[in-house]
């Protein structure tokens, strides 16, 4: 078993379909009694790594590490390594998107041999899905995954994502392009996922994706675990609900964070 899609499916079957976020927002760090600096960041992540050690997928939000410069990236590298050592799949929420050699450099950083490289990375296709080709090629070559933004929950996204693209929405065209890549990969499910917001009233059709669907916005942002079944025509085991604040606000006690995570895992267990 080497392909990301297979590794993810196995992890979800064994550990549940929940994706836990590590979002060290300064306000949350202060609520935990931590300083909003690199040392506080390190302590925050240490709690998360310990609390999340037996879960399937953890998603560090890269922006909150970037804010501390080189020291923040050092914490991120250590966090990724510690999670992977615990057998947790790591999804770097970097949302990278560019063209040509710049995209290739991002690909080397997040899906190649860099210390920052995770099991999978999020990416923005809104310079054209084809602009992600260097990232997709690098991910496939290294048995990693890519989650492509398709339909997000923020109100501003609809003006672009729901625009008509030859009789289908732009969001649907992104899903279809990801599906086309997955169908070229022998090992199924494929390694190219999409991101679809949990609170969307009209999500794109993901039934032919042959890959995972990351569903952010569950919990504090209003997405209800009991309302996710069949989102966008998804099959059982395809959805990966992402939760952050709903769990992290239970900190800083490790046991309390873990308990909150287990409660949320139980709430979405019907999706596995």
ABEGO torsion letter per residue (X at the ends): XABAAAAAAAAAAAAEABBBBBBBBAAAAAAAGBBBBAAAAAAAAAAAAAAAAABABBBBBAAAAAAAEAAAAAAAAAAAAAAAAAGBBBBBBAGBBBBEAAAAAAAAAAABABAABBABBBBBAAAEAAAAAAAAAAAAAAGBBBBBBABBABAAAAAAAABBBGGBBAAAAAAAAAAAAAAABABOBBABBBBBBAABABBBBAAAAGBBBBBBGBEAAGBBAAAABGBGGBBBGABBBBBBAAAAAAOABAAAAAAAAAAAAAAAAAAX
